[in-house]
Amino acid sequence: MPKALARRALALAAGLLAAAPAFAQENVRMILNWRLEGPNAPFFLAEDRGFFREEGITLRMDPGEGSSAPIGRIAAGTYDAGFGDINTLIEFTARQPERRVVTAMVLYTRPPMAVVSLARANINRPQDLAGRRVGAPQNDTGFRLFPAFATLAGIDPARVNFQSVTPQLRETLLVRGDVEAVTGFDSTVWFGLKGLGVRREDVRFMYYGDHGVDVLSNSILVSTEMAERRPQVVAGLVRAITRGWIEAIRDPRAAVQHIARREALLDPALETERLQWVIDNQIRTPEALANGIGHVEPERLTRAIGIVAQGFSLPRVPAAAEILDTRFLPAAPLRRIN
């Protein structure tokens, strides 16, 4: 082979080797907040349309066991990322000597925690809870934040008769009249009641956020190790998820098809309604309409951390930078919704 040709061949080979990392896929393990239901459809839409692949990410997504569970799984190193409750992360960070999980993007900027009752109970304001039987799962975020809700709403929590219930029986006990109200996430309780034949006009929601408990909720969480060592992967993950949510907001029915093909027993109409509920009540807020999904004012985050610290009786109040790393939020035009 002539020397000039050999040099060109070597140069080409060197160029290919140098370019190889750009085509290498980064493996990311992610745990969701719950099983395959409508609100998780945007993640699978993003996967099926190649949004993660375009960011150089090979993503493995597993169903979860509740919004609080991902924090421990990520901290243990079982997963790199998750979709979970930022309030649980605040507690975890306050109680752990070294933080191992951080928020990369907040998605549910309106808190879904509520006291839910049926119209027949005539519970219309916090003061009406005095002397009432309220069912609450012990690990429910709404139950755990109730002291903060009571303080801000001006009621004595000791006058509320809490009864410990399982999440599986919560709505049944409410319908039967064994309890007069329950705590929980609005969509979880509502769709449980709907499945029992309750009409929407017969349900009353007393949102914590309407009574001063202006906290945040489900967010994209990542290990601090990945945030520090692979920041470009975290940024790509958040961009892909954002694209998935933007598309799902535009067409929820089409988005649900991406989980329907994975779960044969799923009811697409019901899951579309469930996704639309989350979009309307947790995603499409005035804040998101003005600044794009994922936008959180620093003052609001600081205030939310303080509320959680009070409600959970935390040993310290974490700094905002310990909870949310704003480096990974895509530019506002990429997060715009109507």
Rosetta blueprint (number, residue, H / E / L):
1 M L
2 P L
3 K H
4 A H
5 L H
6 A H
7 R H
8 R H
9 A H
10 L H
11 A H
12 L H
13 A H
14 A H
15 G H
16 L H
17 L H
18 A H
19 A H
20 A H
21 P H
22 A H
23 F H
24 A L
25 Q L
26 E E
27 N E
28 V E
29 R E
30 M E
31 I E
32 L L
33 N L
34 W L
35 R L
36 L L
37 E L
38 G H
39 P H
40 N H
41 A H
42 P H
43 F H
44 F H
45 L H
46 A H
47 E H
48 D H
49 R L
50 G L
51 F H
52 F H
53 R H
54 E H
55 E L
56 G L
57 I E
58 T E
59 L E
60 R E
61 M E
62 D E
63 P L
64 G L
65 E L
66 G L
67 S L
68 S L
69 A H
70 P H
71 I H
72 G H
73 R H
74 I H
75 A H
76 A L
77 G L
78 T L
79 Y L
80 D L
81 A E
82 G E
83 F E
84 G E
85 D E
86 I H
87 N H
88 T H
89 L H
90 I H
91 E H
92 F H
93 T H
94 A H
95 R H
96 Q L
97 P L
98 E L
99 R L
100 R L
101 V E
102 V E
103 T E
104 A E
105 M E
106 V E
107 L L
108 Y L
109 T L
110 R L
111 P L
112 P L
113 M E
114 A E
115 V E
116 V E
117 S E
118 L E
119 A H
120 R H
121 A H
122 N L
123 I L
124 N L
125 R L
126 P H
127 Q H
128 D H
129 L H
130 A L
131 G L
132 R L
133 R E
134 V E
135 G E
136 A E
137 P L
138 Q L
139 N L
140 D L
141 T H
142 G H
143 F H
144 R H
145 L L
146 F H
147 P H
148 A H
149 F H
150 A H
151 T H
152 L H
153 A H
154 G L
155 I L
156 D L
157 P H
158 A H
159 R H
160 V L
161 N E
162 F E
163 Q E
164 S E
165 V L
166 T L
167 P L
168 Q L
169 L L
170 R H
171 E H
172 T H
173 L H
174 L H
175 V H
176 R H
177 G L
178 D L
179 V L
180 E L
181 A E
182 V E
183 T E
184 G E
185 F E
186 D H
187 S H
188 T H
189 V H
190 W H
191 F H
192 G H
193 L H
194 K H
195 G H
196 L L
197 G L
198 V L
199 R L
200 R H
201 E H
202 D H
203 V E
204 R E
205 F E
206 M E
207 Y E
208 Y H
209 G H
210 D H
211 H H
212 G L
213 V L
214 D L
215 V L
216 L L
217 S L
218 N E
219 S E
220 I E
221 L E
222 V E
223 S E
224 T H
225 E H
226 M H
227 A H
228 E H
229 R H
230 R L
231 P H
232 Q H
233 V H
234 V H
235 A H
236 G H
237 L H
238 V H
239 R H
240 A H
241 I H
242 T H
243 R H
244 G H
245 W H
246 I H
247 E H
248 A H
249 I H
250 R H
251 D L
252 P H
253 R H
254 A H
255 A H
256 V H
257 Q H
258 H H
259 I H
260 A H
261 R L
262 R L
263 E L
264 A L
265 L L
266 L L
267 D L
268 P H
269 A H
270 L H
271 E H
272 T H
273 E H
274 R H
275 L H
276 Q H
277 W H
278 V H
279 I H
280 D H
281 N H
282 Q H
283 I H
284 R L
285 T L
286 P H
287 E H
288 A H
289 L H
290 A H
291 N H
292 G L
293 I L
294 G L
295 H L
296 V L
297 E L
298 P H
299 E H
300 R H
301 L H
302 T H
303 R H
304 A H
305 I H
306 G H
307 I H
308 V H
309 A H
310 Q H
311 G H
312 F L
313 S L
314 L L
315 P L
316 R L
317 V L
318 P L
319 A L
320 A H
321 A H
322 E H
323 I H
324 L E
325 D L
326 T H
327 R H
328 F H
329 L L
330 P L
331 A L
332 A H
333 P H
334 L H
335 R H
336 R L
337 I L
338 N L
